Amino acid sequence: MPATDDDGNAKKSELPSTLQKSDDKAQRTYAKALDSAEEQYDDEARAHRVAYAALKHTHEKVGDHWEEKDDYGPSDERAKSGGPNPSGESKEGVDANASKKHLEDVAKKLDVTGRSRMNKDELVDAIEKENRRQTDRNR
């Protein structure tokens, strides 16, 4: 079933809960990538992976929703490697390639405790954990 309507807008009923709470651009990015991937591949799971990969190039997960990134590009090692069998670890939408300052700002927005003493990798892990916590709480 197509994730976009005739006008190219995302059908909210076809979107994951985190995207339903996100801006229109995030919704359209995911939905259009999903529709395109479903046409190209015969594998629904792969189509969803492709759609999330497209979304993670333009948006990052902050809490229980997606926000547009300042600088577009791959968000983690897995996104950099790409392809049907990517290597590297996914950071579940956290922009692990962002500056430490940006990650500190996101951690502050999410009220992550101890953020001022964390290095960049610890910030990424703490944001990832808080994102999961908020998503689970708000479902």
N, CA, C and O atoms as a GROMACS GRO file, in nm:
protein
  556
    1MET      N    1   0.084  -0.117   0.000
    1MET     CA    2   0.000   0.000   0.000
    1MET      C    3   0.090   0.125   0.000
    1MET      O    4   0.182   0.133   0.080
    2PRO      N    5   0.064   0.219  -0.086
    2PRO     CA    6   0.147   0.339  -0.093
    2PRO      C    7   0.141   0.421   0.036
    2PRO      O    8   0.036   0.431   0.100
    3ALA      N    9   0.255   0.479   0.073
    3ALA     CA   10   0.263   0.561   0.194
    3ALA      C   11   0.234   0.708   0.163
    3ALA      O   12   0.226   0.790   0.254
    4THR      N   13   0.218   0.741   0.034
    4THR     CA   14   0.185   0.878  -0.003
    4THR      C   15   0.051   0.880  -0.077
    4THR      O   16   0.010   0.782  -0.137
    5ASP      N   17  -0.015   0.996  -0.070
    5ASP     CA   18  -0.141   1.012  -0.142
    5ASP      C   19  -0.113   1.064  -0.284
    5ASP      O   20   0.003   1.077  -0.323
    6ASP      N   21  -0.217   1.094  -0.358
    6ASP     CA   22  -0.202   1.140  -0.496
    6ASP      C   23  -0.125   1.271  -0.508
    6ASP      O   24  -0.066   1.299  -0.612
    7ASP      N   25  -0.126   1.352  -0.402
    7ASP     CA   26  -0.056   1.480  -0.403
    7ASP      C   27   0.089   1.468  -0.355
    7ASP      O   28   0.161   1.567  -0.351
    8GLY      N   29   0.133   1.346  -0.319
    8GLY     CA   30   0.269   1.326  -0.272
    8GLY      C   31   0.288   1.349  -0.124
    8GLY      O   32   0.400   1.348  -0.075
    9ASN      N   33   0.178   1.368  -0.052
    9ASN     CA   34   0.186   1.387   0.093
    9ASN      C   35   0.181   1.252   0.163
    9ASN      O   36   0.120   1.158   0.114
   10ALA      N   37   0.247   1.245   0.277
   10ALA     CA   38   0.251   1.120   0.353
   10ALA      C   39   0.115   1.089   0.413
   10ALA      O   40   0.047   1.179   0.464
   11LYS      N   41   0.075   0.963   0.407
   11LYS     CA   42  -0.046   0.917   0.474
   11LYS      C   43  -0.008   0.886   0.619
   11LYS      O   44   0.068   0.793   0.645
   12LYS      N   45  -0.060   0.962   0.712
   12LYS     CA   46  -0.022   0.948   0.853
   12LYS      C   47  -0.048   0.807   0.906
   12LYS      O   48   0.026   0.757   0.990
   13SER      N   49  -0.153   0.743   0.856
   13SER     CA   50  -0.187   0.609   0.904
   13SER      C   51  -0.082   0.505   0.863
   13SER      O   52  -0.076   0.398   0.922
   14GLU      N   53  -0.001   0.537   0.763
   14GLU     CA   54   0.100   0.444   0.714
   14GLU      C   55   0.238   0.468   0.776
   14GLU      O   56   0.333   0.396   0.745
   15LEU      N   57   0.248   0.568   0.864
   15LEU     CA   58   0.377   0.605   0.920
   15LEU      C   59   0.399   0.546   1.059
   15LEU      O   60   0.304   0.527   1.135
   16PRO      N   61   0.525   0.515   1.093
   16PRO     CA   62   0.556   0.474   1.230
   16PRO      C   63   0.523   0.587   1.328
   16PRO      O   64   0.519   0.704   1.288
   17SER      N   65   0.500   0.554   1.453
   17SER     CA   66   0.456   0.653   1.552
   17SER      C   67   0.554   0.769   1.566
   17SER      O   68   0.511   0.882   1.585
   18THR      N   69   0.684   0.743   1.557
   18THR     CA   70   0.781   0.851   1.572
   18THR      C   71   0.772   0.951   1.458
   18THR      O   72   0.801   1.069   1.476
   19LEU      N   73   0.733   0.906   1.342
   19LEU     CA   74   0.717   0.996   1.228
   19LEU      C   75   0.584   1.070   1.231
   19LEU      O   76   0.574   1.181   1.180
   20GLN      N   77   0.483   1.010   1.291
   20GLN     CA   78   0.355   1.079   1.303
   20GLN      C   79   0.369   1.206   1.387
   20GLN      O   80   0.290   1.299   1.373
   21LYS      N   81   0.470   1.209   1.475
   21LYS     CA   82   0.494   1.324   1.562
   21LYS      C   83   0.597   1.420   1.503
   21LYS      O   84   0.634   1.518   1.567
   22SER      N   85   0.642   1.393   1.383
   22SER     CA   86   0.749   1.472   1.321
   22SER      C   87   0.692   1.568   1.217
   22SER      O   88   0.574   1.563   1.185
   23ASP      N   89   0.778   1.657   1.166
   23ASP     CA   90   0.733   1.757   1.068
   23ASP      C   91   0.700   1.693   0.933
   23ASP      O   92   0.733   1.577   0.907
   24ASP      N   93   0.634   1.772   0.848
   24ASP     CA   94   0.589   1.722   0.718
   24ASP      C   95   0.705   1.674   0.630
   24ASP      O   96   0.691   1.576   0.558
   25LYS      N   97   0.819   1.743   0.637
   25LYS     CA   98   0.932   1.705   0.553
   25LYS      C   99   0.984   1.567   0.590
   25LYS      O  100   1.014   1.486   0.503
   26ALA      N  101   0.994   1.538   0.719
   26ALA     CA  102   1.038   1.406   0.764
   26ALA      C  103   0.940   1.300   0.716
   26ALA      O  104   0.980   1.193   0.668
   27GLN      N  105   0.811   1.328   0.728
   27GLN     CA  106   0.709   1.234   0.685
   27GLN      C  107   0.715   1.208   0.535
   27GLN      O  108   0.708   1.093   0.491
   28ARG      N  109   0.729   1.316   0.457
   28ARG     CA  110   0.737   1.300   0.311
   28ARG      C  111   0.863   1.225   0.270
   28ARG      O  112   0.859   1.139   0.182
   29THR      N  113   0.976   1.257   0.334
   29THR     CA  114   1.103   1.190   0.301
   29THR      C  115   1.090   1.040   0.319
   29THR      O  116   1.125   0.962   0.230
   30TYR      N  117   1.038   1.000   0.434
   30TYR     CA  118   1.022   0.857   0.463
   30TYR      C  119   0.922   0.793   0.367
   30TYR      O  120   0.950   0.688   0.309
   31ALA      N  121   0.807   0.856   0.352
   31ALA     CA  122   0.700   0.797   0.270
   31ALA      C  123   0.740   0.782   0.124
   31ALA      O  124   0.714   0.678   0.063
   32LYS      N  125   0.802   0.884   0.068
   32LYS     CA  126   0.842   0.876  -0.073
   32LYS      C  127   0.952   0.773  -0.093
   32LYS      O  128   0.952   0.699  -0.192
   33ALA      N  129   1.048   0.768   0.001
   33ALA     CA  130   1.154   0.668  -0.009
   33ALA      C  131   1.095   0.528   0.004
   33ALA      O  132   1.137   0.436  -0.066
   34LEU      N  133   0.999   0.511   0.093
   34LEU     CA  134   0.935   0.381   0.112
   34LEU      C  135   0.861   0.338  -0.015
   34LEU      O  136   0.875   0.225  -0.061
   35ASP      N  137   0.782   0.428  -0.072
   35ASP     CA  138   0.710   0.395  -0.195
   35ASP      C  139   0.805   0.356  -0.307
   35ASP      O  140   0.782   0.258  -0.378
   36SER      N  141   0.911   0.432  -0.323
   36SER     CA  142   1.008   0.404  -0.428
   36SER      C  143   1.077   0.269  -0.405
   36SER      O  144   1.094   0.191  -0.498
   37ALA      N  145   1.116   0.244  -0.280
   37ALA     CA  146   1.185   0.118  -0.248
   37ALA      C  147   1.092  -0.002  -0.264
   37ALA      O  148   1.136  -0.109  -0.306
   38GLU      N  149   0.965   0.014  -0.232
   38GLU     CA  150   0.870  -0.096  -0.248
   38GLU      C  151   0.852  -0.132  -0.395
   38GLU      O  152   0.829  -0.248  -0.429
   39GLU      N  153   0.861  -0.031  -0.482
   39GLU     CA  154   0.852  -0.057  -0.626
   39GLU      C  155   0.977  -0.130  -0.675
   39GLU      O  156   0.969  -0.215  -0.764
   40GLN      N  157   1.091  -0.097  -0.618
   40GLN     CA  158   1.219  -0.150  -0.666
   40GLN      C  159   1.251  -0.288  -0.609
   40GLN      O  160   1.306  -0.373  -0.679
   41TYR      N  161   1.218  -0.310  -0.483
   41TYR     CA  162   1.255  -0.435  -0.416
   41TYR      C  163   1.131  -0.518  -0.388
   41TYR      O  164   1.021  -0.465  -0.373
   42ASP      N  165   1.150  -0.647  -0.380
   42ASP     CA  166   1.040  -0.738  -0.352
   42ASP      C  167   1.038  -0.777  -0.205
   42ASP      O  168   0.979  -0.879  -0.167
   43ASP      N  169   1.102  -0.696  -0.122
   43ASP     CA  170   1.120  -0.728   0.019
   43ASP      C  171   1.074  -0.608   0.103
   43ASP      O  172   1.136  -0.502   0.099
   44GLU      N  173   0.966  -0.626   0.177
   44GLU     CA  174   0.910  -0.515   0.255
   44GLU      C  175   1.007  -0.465   0.362
   44GLU      O  176   1.018  -0.345   0.384
   45ALA      N  177   1.076  -0.557   0.428
   45ALA     CA  178   1.172  -0.517   0.532
   45ALA      C  179   1.284  -0.432   0.473
   45ALA      O  180   1.326  -0.332   0.532
   46ARG      N  181   1.332  -0.472   0.356
   46ARG     CA  182   1.438  -0.394   0.291
   46ARG      C  183   1.388  -0.256   0.251
   46ARG      O  184   1.462  -0.158   0.262
   47ALA      N  185   1.265  -0.247   0.206
   47ALA     CA  186   1.208  -0.118   0.168
   47ALA      C  187   1.201  -0.024   0.289
   47ALA      O  188   1.230   0.095   0.276
   48HIS      N  189   1.165  -0.077   0.404
   48HIS     CA  190   1.161   0.005   0.525
   48HIS      C  191   1.301   0.047   0.568
   48HIS      O  192   1.321   0.160   0.614
   49ARG      N  193   1.400  -0.041   0.552
   49ARG     CA  194   1.539  -0.004   0.584
   49ARG      C  195   1.586   0.109   0.494
   49ARG      O  196   1.652   0.202   0.539
   50VAL      N  197   1.552   0.100   0.366
   50VAL     CA  198   1.589   0.205   0.270
   50VAL      C  199   1.523   0.337   0.309
   50VAL      O  200   1.587   0.442   0.304
   51ALA      N  201   1.397   0.333   0.346
   51ALA     CA  202   1.324   0.454   0.384
   51ALA      C  203   1.386   0.519   0.509
   51ALA      O  204   1.402   0.641   0.515
   52TYR      N  205   1.420   0.436   0.608
   52TYR     CA  206   1.485   0.491   0.727
   52TYR      C  207   1.624   0.547   0.694
   52TYR      O  208   1.664   0.648   0.750
   53ALA      N  209   1.695   0.481   0.604
   53ALA     CA  210   1.828   0.531   0.565
   53ALA      C  211   1.816   0.668   0.499
   53ALA      O  212   1.897   0.757   0.526
   54ALA      N  213   1.715   0.686   0.414
   54ALA     CA  214   1.693   0.817   0.351
   54ALA      C  215   1.657   0.921   0.456
   54ALA      O  216   1.707   1.034   0.452
   55LEU      N  217   1.572   0.884   0.549
   55LEU     CA  218   1.532   0.975   0.656
   55LEU      C  219   1.651   1.016   0.741
   55LEU      O  220   1.665   1.133   0.777
   56LYS      N  221   1.739   0.921   0.774
   56LYS     CA  222   1.852   0.950   0.861
   56LYS      C  223   1.958   1.036   0.794
   56LYS      O  224   2.048   1.086   0.861
   57HIS      N  225   1.950   1.056   0.663
   57HIS     CA  226   2.042   1.148   0.595
   57HIS      C  227   1.997   1.293   0.612
   57HIS      O  228   2.080   1.384   0.605
   58THR      N  229   1.868   1.314   0.635
   58THR     CA  230   1.817   1.451   0.644
   58THR      C  231   1.766   1.486   0.783
   58THR      O  232   1.750   1.605   0.814
   59HIS      N  233   1.740   1.387   0.866
   59HIS     CA  234   1.682   1.409   0.998
   59HIS      C  235   1.754   1.327   1.104
   59HIS      O  236   1.821   1.228   1.073
   60GLU      N  237   1.739   1.368   1.229
   60GLU     CA  238   1.791   1.290   1.341
   60GLU      C  239   1.680   1.270   1.442
   60GLU      O  240   1.589   1.352   1.453
   61LYS      N  241   1.688   1.161   1.515
   61LYS     CA  242   1.586   1.131   1.614
   61LYS      C  243   1.620   1.205   1.742
   61LYS      O  244   1.731   1.195   1.794
   62VAL      N  245   1.522   1.279   1.792
   62VAL     CA  246   1.537   1.353   1.917
   62VAL      C  247   1.416   1.319   2.002
   62VAL      O  248   1.305   1.366   1.977
   63GLY      N  249   1.438   1.237   2.103
   63GLY     CA  250   1.327   1.191   2.186
   63GLY      C  251   1.239   1.097   2.108
   63GLY      O  252   1.285   0.994   2.059
   64ASP      N  253   1.110   1.132   2.097
   64ASP     CA  254   1.015   1.043   2.031
   64ASP      C  255   0.974   1.092   1.893
   64ASP      O  256   0.870   1.051   1.841
   65HIS      N  257   1.056   1.180   1.831
   65HIS     CA  258   1.025   1.231   1.698
   65HIS      C  259   1.154   1.261   1.621
   65HIS      O  260   1.264   1.247   1.675
   66TRP      N  261   1.140   1.301   1.496
   66TRP     CA  262   1.254   1.330   1.409
   66TRP      C  263   1.261   1.481   1.382
   66TRP      O  264   1.159   1.545   1.359
   67GLU      N  265   1.384   1.536   1.386
   67GLU     CA  266   1.406   1.677   1.358
   67GLU      C  267   1.507   1.689   1.244
   67GLU      O  268   1.599   1.608   1.232
   68GLU      N  269   1.490   1.792   1.162
   68GLU     CA  270   1.579   1.813   1.048
   68GLU      C  271   1.720   1.846   1.097
   68GLU      O  272   1.738   1.923   1.192
   69LYS      N  273   1.819   1.787   1.031
   69LYS     CA  274   1.959   1.812   1.064
   69LYS      C  275   2.005   1.942   0.997
   69LYS      O  276   1.952   1.981   0.893
   70ASP      N  277   2.102   2.008   1.057
   70ASP     CA  278   2.160   2.128   0.997
   70ASP      C  279   2.240   2.092   0.872
   70ASP      O  280   2.233   2.161   0.771
   71ASP      N  281   2.315   1.983   0.881
   71ASP     CA  282   2.397   1.937   0.769
   71ASP      C  283   2.354   1.797   0.729
   71ASP      O  284   2.362   1.704   0.809
   72TYR      N  285   2.308   1.782   0.605
   72TYR     CA  286   2.263   1.652   0.556
   72TYR      C  287   2.382   1.559   0.535
   72TYR      O  288   2.493   1.603   0.505
   73GLY      N  289   2.357   1.431   0.552
   73GLY     CA  290   2.459   1.330   0.528
   73GLY      C  291   2.435   1.210   0.617
   73GLY      O  292   2.344   1.210   0.700
   74PRO      N  293   2.519   1.107   0.602
   74PRO     CA  294   2.501   0.986   0.682
   74PRO      C  295   2.514   1.015   0.831
   74PRO      O  296   2.595   1.098   0.872
   75SER      N  297   2.434   0.947   0.910
   75SER     CA  298   2.429   0.976   1.054
   75SER      C  299   2.520   0.884   1.136
   75SER      O  300   2.550   0.916   1.252
   76ASP      N  301   2.564   0.772   1.080
   76ASP     CA  302   2.649   0.681   1.155
   76ASP      C  303   2.728   0.592   1.058
   76ASP      O  304   2.713   0.604   0.937
   77GLU      N  305   2.812   0.506   1.112
   77GLU     CA  306   2.897   0.422   1.028
   77GLU      C  307   2.816   0.330   0.937
   77GLU      O  308   2.854   0.306   0.823
   78ARG      N  309   2.706   0.280   0.987
   78ARG     CA  310   2.622   0.192   0.905
   78ARG      C  311   2.564   0.267   0.785
   78ARG      O  312   2.557   0.212   0.675
   79ALA      N  313   2.523   0.390   0.807
   79ALA     CA  314   2.468   0.471   0.698
   79ALA      C  315   2.575   0.506   0.595
   79ALA      O  316   2.546   0.518   0.476
   80LYS      N  317   2.698   0.523   0.639
   80LYS     CA  318   2.808   0.554   0.547
   80LYS      C  319   2.836   0.438   0.453
   80LYS      O  320   2.864   0.458   0.334
   81SER      N  321   2.829   0.315   0.506
   81SER     CA  322   2.865   0.198   0.424
   81SER      C  323   2.758   0.165   0.321
   81SER      O  324   2.790   0.120   0.210
   82GLY      N  325   2.630   0.187   0.356
   82GLY     CA  326   2.518   0.169   0.262
   82GLY      C  327   2.508   0.031   0.201
   82GLY      O  328   2.576  -0.062   0.244
   83GLY      N  329   2.423   0.019   0.101
   83GLY     CA  330   2.405  -0.107   0.029
   83GLY      C  331   2.315  -0.204   0.101
   83GLY      O  332   2.269  -0.177   0.212
   84PRO      N  333   2.291  -0.320   0.038
   84PRO     CA  334   2.200  -0.418   0.097
   84PRO      C  335   2.258  -0.490   0.219
   84PRO      O  336   2.183  -0.544   0.300
   85ASN      N  337   2.391  -0.492   0.233
   85ASN     CA  338   2.456  -0.556   0.347
   85ASN      C  339   2.552  -0.459   0.414
   85ASN      O  340   2.674  -0.480   0.408
   86PRO      N  341   2.501  -0.354   0.476
   86PRO     CA  342   2.589  -0.252   0.533
   86PRO      C  343   2.666  -0.304   0.654
   86PRO      O  344   2.619  -0.391   0.727
   87SER      N  345   2.783  -0.248   0.674
   87SER     CA  346   2.862  -0.283   0.792
   87SER      C  347   2.855  -0.165   0.889
   87SER      O  348   2.808  -0.057   0.853
   88GLY      N  349   2.903  -0.186   1.009
   88GLY     CA  350   2.900  -0.080   1.109
   88GLY      C  351   2.776  -0.089   1.194
   88GLY      O  352   2.683  -0.165   1.166
   89GLU      N  353   2.776  -0.008   1.297
   89GLU     CA  354   2.668  -0.011   1.395
   89GLU      C  355   2.571   0.104   1.371
   89GLU      O  356   2.612   0.217   1.347
   90SER      N  357   2.442   0.074   1.377
   90SER     CA  358   2.340   0.178   1.366
   90SER      C  359   2.325   0.247   1.501
   90SER      O  360   2.330   0.182   1.606
   91LYS      N  361   2.307   0.376   1.498
   91LYS     CA  362   2.284   0.452   1.622
   91LYS      C  363   2.139   0.496   1.633
   91LYS      O  364   2.107   0.591   1.704
   92GLU      N  365   2.051   0.426   1.562
   92GLU     CA  366   1.905   0.441   1.573
   92GLU      C  367   1.858   0.585   1.554
   92GLU      O  368   1.770   0.632   1.626
   93GLY      N  369   1.917   0.654   1.458
   93GLY     CA  370   1.871   0.788   1.426
   93GLY      C  371   1.949   0.900   1.493
   93GLY      O  372   1.930   1.017   1.458
   94VAL      N  373   2.036   0.867   1.588
   94VAL     CA  374   2.121   0.968   1.650
   94VAL      C  375   2.229   1.006   1.549
   94VAL      O  376   2.290   0.918   1.488
   95ASP      N  377   2.253   1.135   1.530
   95ASP     CA  378   2.354   1.181   1.435
   95ASP      C  379   2.491   1.171   1.498
   95ASP      O  380   2.544   1.270   1.551
   96ALA      N  381   2.550   1.051   1.493
   96ALA     CA  382   2.680   1.026   1.554
   96ALA      C  383   2.792   1.102   1.486
   96ALA      O  384   2.900   1.115   1.542
   97ASN      N  385   2.768   1.153   1.367
   97ASN     CA  386   2.870   1.230   1.294
   97ASN      C  387   2.863   1.379   1.325
   97ASN      O  388   2.944   1.457   1.274
   98ALA      N  389   2.769   1.420   1.408
   98ALA     CA  390   2.755   1.561   1.446
   98ALA      C  391   2.867   1.599   1.542
   98ALA      O  392   2.935   1.513   1.598
   99SER      N  393   2.885   1.728   1.561
   99SER     CA  394   2.988   1.776   1.654
   99SER      C  395   2.949   1.742   1.798
   99SER      O  396   2.832   1.717   1.828
  100LYS      N  397   3.049   1.743   1.884
  100LYS     CA  398   3.022   1.716   2.026
  100LYS      C  399   2.930   1.824   2.082
  100LYS      O  400   2.842   1.794   2.163
  101LYS      N  401   2.948   1.947   2.040
  101LYS     CA  402   2.864   2.059   2.085
  101LYS      C  403   2.717   2.033   2.049
  101LYS      O  404   2.628   2.053   2.131
  102HIS      N  405   2.695   1.989   1.926
  102HIS     CA  406   2.558   1.959   1.884
  102HIS      C  407   2.499   1.846   1.970
  102HIS      O  408   2.384   1.854   2.014
  103LEU      N  409   2.578   1.742   1.993
  103LEU     CA  410   2.530   1.630   2.074
  103LEU      C  411   2.501   1.675   2.217
  103LEU      O  412   2.406   1.628   2.279
  104GLU      N  413   2.584   1.765   2.270
  104GLU     CA  414   2.557   1.819   2.403
  104GLU      C  415   2.425   1.896   2.405
  104GLU      O  416   2.350   1.887   2.502
  105ASP      N  417   2.398   1.972   2.300
  105ASP     CA  418   2.272   2.046   2.291
  105ASP      C  419   2.152   1.953   2.286
  105ASP      O  420   2.050   1.978   2.351
  106VAL      N  421   2.164   1.846   2.208
  106VAL     CA  422   2.055   1.747   2.201
  106VAL      C  423   2.036   1.681   2.337
  106VAL      O  424   1.923   1.664   2.382
  107ALA      N  425   2.146   1.644   2.402
  107ALA     CA  426   2.139   1.580   2.533
  107ALA      C  427   2.074   1.674   2.635
  107ALA      O  428   1.997   1.631   2.721
  108LYS      N  429   2.104   1.803   2.624
  108LYS     CA  430   2.043   1.901   2.714
  108LYS      C  431   1.893   1.909   2.690
  108LYS      O  432   1.814   1.914   2.784
  109LYS      N  433   1.854   1.911   2.562
  109LYS     CA  434   1.711   1.916   2.526
  109LYS      C  435   1.637   1.795   2.582
  109LYS      O  436   1.521   1.804   2.622
  110LEU      N  437   1.706   1.680   2.585
  110LEU     CA  438   1.645   1.555   2.635
  110LEU      C  439   1.664   1.539   2.786
  110LEU      O  440   1.616   1.441   2.845
  111ASP      N  441   1.732   1.634   2.848
  111ASP     CA  442   1.758   1.633   2.992
  111ASP      C  443   1.837   1.509   3.035
  111ASP      O  444   1.804   1.446   3.136
  112VAL      N  445   1.941   1.474   2.958
  112VAL     CA  446   2.028   1.362   2.990
  112VAL      C  447   2.120   1.406   3.105
  112VAL      O  448   2.190   1.507   3.092
  113THR      N  449   2.120   1.333   3.214
  113THR     CA  450   2.204   1.370   3.327
  113THR      C  451   2.348   1.326   3.304
  113THR      O  452   2.374   1.223   3.242
  114GLY      N  453   2.442   1.406   3.355
  114GLY     CA  454   2.584   1.375   3.343
  114GLY      C  455   2.643   1.408   3.208
  114GLY      O  456   2.757   1.370   3.181
  115ARG      N  457   2.571   1.478   3.124
  115ARG     CA  458   2.615   1.504   2.986
  115ARG      C  459   2.743   1.587   2.979
  115ARG      O  460   2.821   1.571   2.886
  116SER      N  461   2.765   1.674   3.076
  116SER     CA  462   2.884   1.761   3.071
  116SER      C  463   3.013   1.683   3.093
  116SER      O  464   3.120   1.731   3.056
  117ARG      N  465   3.004   1.565   3.151
  117ARG     CA  466   3.123   1.482   3.176
  117ARG      C  467   3.143   1.372   3.071
  117ARG      O  468   3.237   1.293   3.080
  118MET      N  469   3.054   1.366   2.973
  118MET     CA  470   3.059   1.259   2.874
  118MET      C  471   3.144   1.297   2.753
  118MET      O  472   3.150   1.413   2.712
  119ASN      N  473   3.212   1.195   2.697
  119ASN     CA  474   3.279   1.216   2.569
  119ASN      C  475   3.176   1.196   2.458
  119ASN      O  476   3.060   1.164   2.485
  120LYS      N  477   3.218   1.215   2.334
  120LYS     CA  478   3.125   1.212   2.221
  120LYS      C  479   3.053   1.076   2.210
  120LYS      O  480   2.931   1.073   2.192
  121ASP      N  481   3.126   0.966   2.220
  121ASP     CA  482   3.064   0.833   2.209
  121ASP      C  483   2.963   0.809   2.321
  121ASP      O  484   2.857   0.750   2.298
  122GLU      N  485   2.996   0.854   2.441
  122GLU     CA  486   2.904   0.839   2.554
  122GLU      C  487   2.778   0.922   2.533
  122GLU      O  488   2.668   0.879   2.567
  123LEU      N  489   2.794   1.042   2.476
  123LEU     CA  490   2.677   1.126   2.446
  123LEU      C  491   2.585   1.056   2.346
  123LEU      O  492   2.464   1.054   2.364
  124VAL      N  493   2.644   1.000   2.240
  124VAL     CA  494   2.565   0.930   2.138
  124VAL      C  495   2.486   0.817   2.203
  124VAL      O  496   2.366   0.802   2.179
  125ASP      N  497   2.553   0.736   2.286
  125ASP     CA  498   2.486   0.624   2.353
  125ASP      C  499   2.377   0.671   2.448
  125ASP      O  500   2.270   0.610   2.455
  126ALA      N  501   2.403   0.779   2.522
  126ALA     CA  502   2.304   0.831   2.617
  126ALA      C  503   2.182   0.887   2.544
  126ALA      O  504   2.068   0.868   2.588
  127ILE      N  505   2.204   0.956   2.432
  127ILE     CA  506   2.092   1.009   2.353
  127ILE      C  507   2.011   0.894   2.295
  127ILE      O  508   1.888   0.897   2.297
  128GLU      N  509   2.080   0.794   2.242
  128GLU     CA  510   2.012   0.676   2.186
  128GLU      C  511   1.922   0.610   2.293
  128GLU      O  512   1.808   0.575   2.266
  129LYS      N  513   1.976   0.596   2.413
  129LYS     CA  514   1.901   0.534   2.522
  129LYS      C  515   1.780   0.619   2.562
  129LYS      O  516   1.671   0.566   2.583
  130GLU      N  517   1.799   0.751   2.572
  130GLU     CA  518   1.689   0.840   2.608
  130GLU      C  519   1.583   0.844   2.497
  130GLU      O  520   1.463   0.850   2.527
  131ASN      N  521   1.625   0.840   2.371
  131ASN     CA  522   1.530   0.835   2.259
  131ASN      C  523   1.440   0.713   2.273
  131ASN      O  524   1.318   0.722   2.259
  132ARG      N  525   1.502   0.597   2.300
  132ARG     CA  526   1.425   0.474   2.315
  132ARG      C  527   1.326   0.486   2.430
  132ARG      O  528   1.210   0.447   2.419
  133ARG      N  529   1.374   0.541   2.542
  133ARG     CA  530   1.291   0.556   2.662
  133ARG      C  531   1.169   0.645   2.631
  133ARG      O  532   1.057   0.609   2.666
  134GLN      N  533   1.192   0.760   2.567
  134GLN     CA  534   1.081   0.850   2.538
  134GLN      C  535   0.985   0.791   2.434
  134GLN      O  536   0.864   0.810   2.445
  135THR      N  537   1.038   0.722   2.336
  135THR     CA  538   0.951   0.659   2.236
  135THR      C  539   0.862   0.554   2.301
  135THR      O  540   0.742   0.549   2.275
  136ASP      N  541   0.920   0.470   2.386
  136ASP     CA  542   0.843   0.366   2.453
  136ASP      C  543   0.735   0.427   2.544
  136ASP      O  544   0.623   0.377   2.550
  137ARG      N  545   0.770   0.533   2.614
  137ARG     CA  546   0.678   0.598   2.707
  137ARG      C  547   0.562   0.663   2.633
  137ARG      O  548   0.450   0.666   2.684
  138ASN      N  549   0.586   0.715   2.513
  138ASN     CA  550   0.484   0.792   2.440
  138ASN      C  551   0.410   0.713   2.334
  138ASN      O  552   0.335   0.772   2.255
  139ARG      N  553   0.427   0.584   2.328
  139ARG     CA  554   0.354   0.503   2.230
  139ARG      C  555   0.215   0.476   2.277
  139ARG      O  556   0.138   0.409   2.207
   0.00000   0.00000   0.00000
